[in-house]
Amino acid sequence: MRDTVFFDGSDSSARYSRFWLLLVLASIIASAGIVGDSTATVIGAMIVAPLMTPILGTMLATVLGDRANLIRSLLLVLGGAAAAVAIGFAVGLLAQTAVLAATNAQVAARVSPRLIDLLAALGTGVVGSVALVRRDISDTLPGVAIAISLVPPLTVAGLVLESGSLAQFLGALLLFVTNVVAILGTGIVVMSVYGVSRLTRHRAPGDTSSPSLLRPVAVLGVMLLLIGVPLTLTSVDVTARSNLEGTVQSVGQDWAGSVGWTVTGVSTQGSEVTLHVQGAPPVPDTAGLESALKAAGVNPDRVTVDLSPVTIVKLSTAP
């Protein structure tokens, strides 16, 4: 396990060069995939990304009480994260339009993390840790890399920061930190179950004591608590927004049907919901819609109606 995740030994130079090469390439691929809104490209970047290695190294060094490798692995995680954000920012400078959640599905999926994302990260962290301990299931690591999604949130953070959205930048960073803490927390638990802490190196001849896990477990517990608070708030906000959009769309469809128009979609910007409706002229009166929204418990002041008159001409073949 030490040979797998630690950056020391005679081949450390090769391991460092491989890490930085793959990180830069993964960040470029992820940024390009996000700007192009390509899921397949982003998945490819997840597989190439090498950040899982120093994160698992941080976890193993914590369990073994290896201070040198703990510091080394932490610096690689922080440095790699900063480099990925910087590359995302640089690619954003090349993009012709702003890359934000309102116009890009890849960004929207990574700037509003919820408690369910923490649950997924915890499960994925267990799989990654078990795969590190048991060589017979180590072939699952590519799937772990896809599921945990480390580099894409970082490049999203750089892209949205360049586009001027601090809130979305913080949301993407929260997703990354959530994944990292989940890997560390579940990894320490898995290593304890497998008794890896008993394999710690001897600090002096005859010293077979294992490092205490009380302090790192307490720190990780506090980190999980701190992460859980914003994730809970985000989950509540997303749920409330989804319920509001559903109500507005349902009421809007009933009203649009009564005037011969059609609802084409619902979007949210901040606290304001926009109902997109189109149909044949003339433009209908919205007083009935306002009354229906009030009856459904929705404040009409929060709703904007986008009325788009369209003219449909049926072509016929000349005799």
C-alpha positions in Angstrom: 0.0 0.0 0.0 2.9 2.4 0.8 4.4 1.7 -2.7 1.0 2.5 -4.2 0.1 5.9 -2.7 3.3 7.4 -1.2 5.7 9.6 -3.2 8.9 8.5 -1.7 11.7 6.0 -2.5 14.1 5.7 -5.3 11.4 6.3 -8.0 9.9 9.4 -6.4 11.0 11.7 -9.3 9.2 9.5 -11.8 6.1 9.4 -9.6 6.1 13.2 -9.2 6.5 13.8 -12.9 3.7 11.4 -13.7 1.4 13.0 -11.2 1.8 16.5 -12.5 1.7 15.5 -16.1 -1.6 13.6 -15.6 -3.0 16.3 -13.5 -2.4 19.0 -16.1 -3.8 16.9 -18.9 -6.9 15.8 -16.8 -7.6 19.5 -15.9 -7.4 20.5 -19.6 -9.6 17.7 -20.7 -12.1 18.4 -17.9 -12.2 22.1 -18.7 -12.7 21.5 -22.4 -15.4 18.9 -21.7 -17.2 21.3 -19.3 -17.1 24.2 -21.7 -18.3 22.0 -24.5 -20.9 20.4 -22.2 -19.6 16.9 -23.1 -20.3 14.3 -20.4 -18.1 11.7 -22.2 -15.1 14.1 -22.2 -15.6 14.9 -18.5 -15.7 11.2 -17.6 -12.4 10.7 -19.5 -10.8 13.4 -17.4 -12.0 11.7 -14.2 -10.2 8.5 -15.2 -7.0 10.3 -16.1 -7.0 12.5 -12.9 -4.3 11.3 -10.4 -5.6 13.2 -7.3 -7.0 10.1 -5.7 -3.5 8.8 -5.0 -2.3 11.6 -2.7 -5.7 11.7 -1.0 -5.4 8.0 -0.2 -1.7 8.7 0.8 -3.0 11.3 3.3 -5.3 8.7 4.7 -2.7 6.0 5.0 -0.1 8.3 6.4 -2.6 9.4 9.1 -3.3 5.8 10.0 0.4 4.8 10.1 1.4 8.0 11.9 3.9 8.8 9.1 4.3 12.6 9.5 6.7 13.0 6.5 4.4 11.3 4.0 1.3 13.0 5.6 2.8 16.5 4.9 4.0 15.4 1.4 0.6 14.0 0.5 -1.3 17.0 1.8 0.9 19.4 -0.1 0.3 17.4 -3.3 -3.5 17.5 -2.7 -3.5 21.3 -2.1 -1.1 22.0 -4.9 -2.9 19.8 -7.4 -6.2 21.4 -6.4 -4.9 24.9 -6.9 -3.3 23.9 -10.3 -6.7 22.4 -11.5 -8.5 25.6 -10.5 -5.9 27.8 -12.3 -6.2 25.7 -15.4 -10.0 26.0 -15.4 -9.6 29.7 -15.0 -7.2 29.9 -17.9 -9.5 27.8 -20.2 -12.4 30.1 -19.2 -10.4 33.1 -20.6 -10.5 31.3 -24.0 -14.2 30.6 -23.9 -16.3 33.0 -25.9 -19.2 33.0 -23.5 -19.6 32.8 -19.7 -19.5 29.3 -18.3 -22.2 29.3 -15.6 -24.8 26.9 -14.2 -27.7 28.7 -16.0 -26.3 27.8 -19.5 -24.2 24.7 -18.8 -25.5 21.4 -17.4 -22.0 20.2 -16.4 -21.6 23.3 -14.3 -25.1 23.1 -12.8 -24.4 19.5 -11.6 -21.4 20.6 -9.6 -22.1 24.0 -8.0 -25.0 23.0 -5.7 -23.8 19.9 -3.7 -26.4 18.3 -1.4 -26.4 15.7 1.4 -27.0 13.0 -1.1 -23.6 13.9 -2.7 -22.0 13.3 0.7 -23.7 9.9 0.9 -22.4 9.0 -2.5 -18.9 10.2 -1.6 -18.8 8.1 1.6 -19.8 5.0 -0.3 -17.2 5.6 -3.0 -14.6 6.3 -0.4 -15.2 2.9 1.2 -14.8 1.2 -2.2 -11.5 3.1 -2.9 -10.1 2.2 0.5 -11.0 -1.4 0.3 -9.6 -1.6 -3.2 -6.3 -0.2 -1.7 -6.2 -2.9 0.9 -7.4 -5.9 -1.2 -5.5 -6.4 -4.5 -8.2 -8.8 -5.7 -10.6 -5.9 -6.2 -8.2 -3.2 -7.2 -9.5 -3.2 -10.7 -12.5 -1.2 -9.4 -10.4 1.9 -9.0 -11.3 3.3 -12.5 -14.9 3.2 -11.4 -14.1 4.9 -8.1 -12.3 7.6 -10.1 -15.5 8.2 -12.1 -17.8 8.2 -9.1 -15.8 10.4 -6.8 -15.3 13.2 -9.3 -12.3 15.2 -8.0 -10.8 17.2 -10.9 -14.1 18.3 -12.6 -15.4 20.3 -9.6 -12.0 22.1 -9.4 -12.0 23.1 -13.1 -15.6 24.2 -12.7 -14.5 26.4 -9.8 -11.9 28.0 -12.0 -14.3 28.4 -14.9 -17.1 30.0 -12.9 -14.7 32.2 -11.0 -13.4 33.6 -14.4 -17.1 34.1 -15.4 -17.6 36.2 -12.2 -19.7 34.0 -10.0 -18.2 33.7 -6.5 -21.3 31.7 -5.2 -20.9 29.0 -7.8 -17.1 29.0 -7.2 -17.7 28.2 -3.5 -20.3 25.6 -4.4 -17.9 23.7 -6.6 -15.1 23.9 -4.0 -17.6 22.5 -1.4 -18.2 19.5 -3.6 -14.5 18.8 -3.9 -13.9 19.2 -0.2 -16.9 16.9 0.5 -15.4 14.2 -1.6 -11.9 14.6 0.0 -13.2 14.5 3.5 -15.4 11.4 2.7 -12.4 9.6 1.3 -10.3 10.4 4.4 -13.0 9.6 6.9 -14.1 6.3 5.3 -10.5 5.3 4.6 -9.5 5.6 8.3 -12.5 3.5 9.3 -11.7 0.8 6.7 -8.0 0.8 7.6 -9.0 0.3 11.3 -11.3 -2.6 10.4 -8.5 -4.3 8.5 -6.0 -3.6 11.3 -3.6 -1.6 9.2 -2.7 0.7 12.1 -0.9 -2.3 13.7 1.5 -2.3 10.8 3.0 1.1 11.7 6.7 1.4 11.4 8.8 1.2 14.6 10.0 4.5 15.9 12.7 2.9 18.1 14.0 -0.7 18.5 11.4 -2.7 20.3 8.6 -0.1 20.0 5.6 -1.8 18.5 3.0 0.8 19.6 0.4 1.9 17.2 -0.5 5.6 16.7 -3.7 6.8 18.4 -6.5 7.4 15.9 -8.5 9.5 18.4 -7.2 12.9 17.3 -7.5 12.3 13.5 -11.0 10.8 13.9 -12.1 13.7 16.0 -10.8 16.2 13.4 -12.5 14.4 10.6 -15.7 14.2 12.6 -15.6 18.0 13.0 -14.9 18.4 9.3 -17.9 16.2 8.4 -20.0 18.3 10.7 -18.8 21.6 9.2 -19.4 20.2 5.7 -22.8 18.8 6.7 -24.2 22.2 7.6 -23.8 23.9 4.2 -24.8 20.7 2.4 -28.0 20.6 4.5 -28.7 24.3 3.7 -28.1 23.6 0.0 -30.3 20.6 0.0 -33.2 22.6 1.6 -32.7 25.4 -0.9 -32.7 23.0 -3.9 -35.8 21.2 -2.6 -37.7 24.4 -2.0 -36.7 25.7 -5.4 -37.7 22.5 -7.1 -41.1 22.5 -5.3 -41.7 26.1 -6.3 -40.8 25.5 -10.0 -43.1 22.4 -10.0 -46.0 24.5 -8.6 -45.5 27.3 -11.0 -45.3 25.0 -14.0 -48.4 23.1 -13.0 -50.5 26.2 -12.4 -49.0 27.8 -15.6 -49.9 24.8 -17.7 -53.5 24.9 -16.6 -53.7 28.7 -17.3 -51.9 28.4 -20.6 -54.2 25.6 -21.8 -57.2 27.7 -21.0 -56.0 30.6 -23.2 -54.7 28.3 -26.0 -51.0 28.8 -25.3 -48.3 26.3 -24.2 -45.7 26.3 -21.4 -42.2 25.7 -22.8 -40.3 25.7 -19.5 -39.6 27.1 -16.1 -36.3 28.6 -15.0 -35.0 30.1 -11.7 -32.6 33.0 -11.3 -32.0 33.8 -7.6 -35.3 34.0 -5.9 -37.2 34.8 -9.1 -39.0 32.1 -11.2 -39.6 32.7 -14.9 -42.5 30.9 -16.7 -41.8 30.6 -20.4 -45.0 30.5 -22.5 -45.6 30.7 -26.2 -48.7 30.8 -28.5 -50.5 32.5 -31.3 -51.2 36.3 -30.9 -52.8 38.2 -29.3 -51.0 38.1 -26.0 -53.3 36.8 -23.3 -54.2 38.6 -20.0 -52.2 37.2 -17.1 -54.7 38.2 -14.4 -56.1 34.7 -14.2 -52.6 33.3 -13.8 -51.9 35.7 -11.0 -55.0 34.6 -9.1 -54.2 30.9 -9.7 -50.7 31.4 -8.3 -52.1 33.1 -5.2 -54.5 30.2 -4.7 -51.7 27.7 -4.9 -49.7 29.6 -2.2 -47.2 31.2 -4.6 -46.3 34.9 -4.3 -46.9 36.3 -7.8 -44.1 38.9 -7.1 -41.6 36.1 -7.4 -42.9 35.0 -10.8 -42.1 36.5 -14.2 -44.0 35.4 -17.3 -42.1 35.3 -20.5 -44.8 35.5 -23.3 -43.5 34.7 -26.7 -46.1 35.1 -29.5 -45.5 32.8 -32.4 -47.2 32.5 -35.8 -47.6 29.0 -37.2 -48.2 28.8 -41.0 -49.3 25.5 -42.5 -47.8 25.0 -46.0 -49.9 23.4 -48.7 -48.9 21.9 -52.0 -50.2 23.9 -55.0 -52.5 21.9 -57.3 
